[in-house]
Amino acid sequence: MIVTVGDVAAGGHCVARVDGEVYFVRHALPGEQVRIEITDRKKRFAFADAVEVIEASPDRVEPPCPWAGPGKCGGCDFQHAAPDAQRRLKAKVLFDQLTRIGGIDPALLDGVEVEALPWDEDALGWRTRMQYAVDEDGRPGLRRHKSHELVHIDYCRIATERIREADVLTANWDGMGAVGVVDADDDQLAVYTQLRRTARPHHKSGPKTVHQTVGDAGFEIGFDAFWQVHPAAAPTFLATAIEFLAPREGESAWDLYAGAGLFATGLADAVGDTGRVIAVENARASRTAANLAAYKNAGAIEGDVADVAPDLGSVDLVVLDPPRSGAGPEVVVALGEARPRAICYVACDAGALARDASDLAVEGYALTRIRAFDAFPMTQHFETVALFEPVD
């Protein structure tokens, strides 16, 4: 059918309504008239693809990747929109999620934008970590949206130049379920494979431990460990967190869901020798501790944040960088009991941030500052850094 598309929604969709029916449409932009093809129908709504554009938005552009679009690779949601339009769409999603789910006063979000990260190639060539699925014939590719079907591409336009020029996509990976490649601050690419029906990756070639640098701090992490995929993301998020928290000499701080210890190192520098920083990570905390070894005022604890945080006592500052699902009520309650003077929440999902913001309000914390960054250009995803402070 032909529909007129309304506003953007979370998940890389825009909303269309016809005769009381709601359609979440991919590959469309607000205000466009498009022909849609239904891809999945639920009880109260349906998902659809825009397969023909009848009246185009002025924000529509020709996708730079031939593999983007209906029925093709599902990795990029917004290649059909100009980069500045992509950021406006994401800002609208952030506003809607925080006001509807988080109960945030819309006035506090007035003028909040999703900012571009500094990068020479703008919306392309930024992704430093790629994982490809492998089919029964050993050929790697990327999956269609919400599908196990693979699209065998020539190369990914949002991957870094070194990944684009690697031979990962032309090699045969018979017997594997996935192959990944990491472009870190080393001279070589790290390549790993993963068997079908197992989550454990196996090192194939290149360095087993990759090196990342942010300012004067160096981080050694496993080839399969988490690190921000945009080269400008980690330094930008760290600088924003330190700016928001304004640490003072001698203060105590927690880096929760610490990963490699990025925020812990920045906090350790900021609070000085008389301060104290505790990093909590539920996996590979030994690697976190190694990255903090040069800091006599910092240490790492291995364990689930929800289990560890209630036993840490009180604290002055907290950086909270949870997984996409968010921190959750248990962690938020523990923060309320610890009573920090400031909490900096680094969120990769606006909905999870909104849910946790609502819980933080119950604990007496209000949103006071916020910035958002386009850390994943061409996709629906973005990163938000938010500051919460006690209401009293």
N, C-alpha and C positions, 0 to 999 in steps of 0.2 A: 504494500500500500504506500501511498504518498502521504508524508506527514510534515508538519512544521515543527522544527526542533526548538525546545525551550532551553532552560538554563542547564549549566553543567552540574553533574552530580559526582560524588566520590566513586572511584573505581574506573575512571577514564571514560565515563559515559556522559551523554546529555539526555535530558528527559523530554519525551514527547507524550502528549495525552490525546487520545482519540476516543470519543463516545464513552468516556468514563474509564477507558483502559489506559494503563501506564506502560510505556515502553522505555527501557534504558538502551540508548542507541550509541554504539561505537562508530568511530570514523566520521562523526558529524560535528558541527559547531553551532552554538546558539544562534537562532534566527534563520537558519538555513531551511530550505524545503528540499527534502530528500525522499528517495524511494528506499524503503527498508525491507529487509528480509529477516524474519524471525528466526533466531538461533536456539532459543530455549524459552519455554513457557512455564511460569510458576502459577500458583493459585491466584495471586493478586496483581501480578505484573509479568512482563515478558522482556527478554533480552533480544536485541536486534542489531544488525549491521546496516549501515547506510551504503547501499550498493550502487546508487546513482545520485548525483548532486544536480538538482534542478535549478535551484537558486542558491548561489554560493555566498558565504560570508566574505567580507573584505579581508578577514584574517586568514582565509584559506590560501595555502601555497601548495605547490607540487612537492610531494614527499621526496626528500633527497635519496631515500633508499627504495630500490625497486621491489623489495620484499615486504614493504609496509602496505597495509590495506586489508580489506575484507578477505578472509580465507588464507591470508599469508602469515608471516611471522607475527606472533602475538607479543613480542617484547616491547615495542614502542607504541604508545597509545595516541600520541599527538603529533606525529610527523606531518600531518596535513595542516597544521597550524603554525603560523610564524612564531619564532621563539618568544617574542614579547607577549604575544597572545596566549601562548602556553602558560606563561607566568601569571597572567591575569586570571586564567581559568583556575589555576592552583590556589591563588589568593582567595577566590570566591569559595572554593571548597573549604579552605581553612576557616574562613569567616563563618560559613554555614555550620561546620562541625562544632566549633567552639561556642557559638551562640545557641544552637539547638540542643546539643548533647551536653556541653560543658556549662551552660548557664552563664556564660561570660557576657557582660554588658557590651552591646555592640559599639558603644562610644569608645571603649578601650581599644577596639580593633580598627578604629577609623584611620585610614591612611596606611595600614599595614600592607606591604607588598611582598611578593616572593622575589627576592633579589637574585640576579645572575651572579654566579661565581666567576672570578677572573680566569679566563681561559682563551687561548689564541684561536681555537677552532669553534668558539661559541657553543653550539649545541651538539657538535660532532667530535669524535676522536678523544673522548674523555674517559671512557670506561676502562679501568686498569685490571679488572678481573672478569673473566668470561667462563661460563660453563656451558658446554654443548651436550645435548642428549645424543645417544648413538643408537641407530636402528639395528635390526637383525642382521643386516649385511655389513655392519661395521662402519657405516657412513655417519659422520656427525652432522648435526643440524640444530635448529631452534624450533621449539614447539609452536603450533598454532595456538591462538587464544583459547584457554580452557579445554585443551585437547592433548592427547598423547601423540597425535600425528606430527611428523617432523617436516620442516621446510629446509631443504638443502640449499643454503645460501653460498654466494661466492666469498663474501666477507661481511662483517658487521660494521656499519658506518659509525656507530657510537663507540666502538672499541678504539684503543690507542693505536698509533701507527705501528708499533712493534708487534702488537697482537694481530693487527690486520695483515702484516707481512709474514707472519709465522705460517708454518706448513701444517698446523693442527687440522684445518678443515679439509686438506687434500690427502691426508694420511688415512689409512684404514685402521679402525680400532675394534676389530672383530672380537667378540666376547665381552666387550665392555658395555656398561650402561650409560656412562658419561665420561667426558674428558674435559678438563679445565686447564686454564692458562692464567698465570699471574704475572703482571708487569709491575714490579715494585722498583725501588731505588737501587737496583742491582744492574749489572751489565747483561745478565742473562734472564730469559724467561723461565719461570718454574712451571712445569707441566705435570699434571696428575691425572690419574684415571680412577674410575669407580665402577665396581662390578654391579650388575643388575641386582636389585632387591637388597642392597646394602648401602648404608649411609657412610661407610668408612672409606675415605679416599686413600689412594696409594701413590706415593711419589714416583714420577716417571723420569723426569730429566730436569736439569737446571738446579738452582740452589734449593735445599730442603728448608733452610731458614732464610727468609727474605728480609731486607733492610728497608726501613722507612725513616724519613727524617722530617721533623717539624721544628723549625728554628734551630736551636743548638742541641736539641734532644734527638737521640737516635733510638729506634725501636727494632728489636729483633723479634720476628714473629714466624710461626710455622707457615709453610706454603699454603695450608688450608685454613689458617686462622682468619678471624674477622679484621678487616680494615676498611675504611671508607674508600669507595671505588672511584670517586672523583678526586683528582690530584690536589685541587684547591680546597677540598672539604675539611680535612682534619685541621689545618692551620686556621681556617676561618671559624670553625666551631669552637676551637680552643680559645682564640682571641675574644670571641663574643662571650663565652662563659666567664672568662676572667674579668672582662669589662662589666658584665652584669653583677657578678658576685662582689667585686671590689674587695678582695681579701686583705686582711690586716695582719701585720706582724704578730706572730704568736697564736693565731687562731687554729682551731682544729677543723678538719675537713674530711668528708667521705667522697670517694669516687665509686659509685655503685654501678654494677655491670661494667667493670672497668676495662675489660678487653686487654689491650696491650699496655694500658696505663697512660694513655694520652692526657687525660684531664688530671690525673694524679701528679704527673710531672709538672704541669703548669701550676697546680695548686701548691706543690712543694716549694717551687721557686718563690711563689707569692707570699706564703706565710712565714718563710724564713726558718732559721735553725731552731727557733723557739716554738715553732708551730708543729703540728702533727697531722699527717695525712694517712688515711687507711683506704686502700683499694680492695674492693670485694668483687671477686669473679668466680663463677661457678664451674669453670673449666680452664685448664692450663694456667692456673694462678701462679705456678712456678715461673712461667714465662713472664707474667706480669711483674713478679717480684724481681726477676733478673733485670728487667728494664728500669726498675726503681732502685737498683743496687747502689747507684752513685748518690742517692739521696738518703742521708742519715735520718731525716725526719719523716720518711715514708716507708710503708710496708704493705704487704698484700695478704689477704685472707681468702682461702678457697672455700666456697660454699654457696648455697642458694641465698640470694639477697633476702628473701622473705624469712629465712631461718636465722641468718647472721645478724641482720640490722637490729632486731629487738634487744640483742645482748650487748650492743656497742655503747650504750649509755647516751650521754648528751653530746651535741656537736654544734659547731658554729655555722658551717657551710656544707652544702651537699650538691654534688653533680649527679644527676640521675639520667642515665642513657640506656633505657631498657630496650628489649627486643620489640618487634613490631606489635606484639600483643599488649604492650604497656607494662607498667609496674604492678598494677592491681591493688585491691583494697588492703591486703595484709601489709604490703610495703608502705603504703601511704599512712596507715595507722602507726606503724613504727616510726615514720618520720615525724608525725604529730607528737609522739611521745618524746622523741629526741629534741624537739623544739629548736631547730637551727634558725638562725636569723635570716637565712636566704637559701632557697632551693633553685638550682638551675636545671631545668628539664630539657634534655635534648631528645627530640621525638622524630621518628621516621614515619609515623602514622598519625594523621590529624585526629582520627576518631579515637585512638587510644589515648592521645593527649587530652582530648575533651573529657573522656570518662575519668581519667585520673585527676583532671582539674576539678571536676565535680566533687570527687572524694576529698581532694585537698581543701576545698572550701569547707567541708564538714569539719576538718581538722583545724580550721582557723587560718588558712593560707589563701591569699588572693593573688591573681595575676597582676603584675605591675609593669613588666616590660616584655616585649616579644619581637623577634625577627624571624623571618623565614627565608630559606635559600633554595635555589633551583639546583640541587645537588645531583639530580637525575634528569637532565634535559631529554626531551623527546618522549618521556614517559609521564605517567600520571603522578609519580612520586616526587616528594620534596621533603626537606628537613626543616624543622622548627626548633628554635631555641627560645625558651620561655623562662622568665624569672617569677618565682612565687615568694611572697614575703608575708609574715604574720600580720593579721588584721589589727591586732592590739597594738 
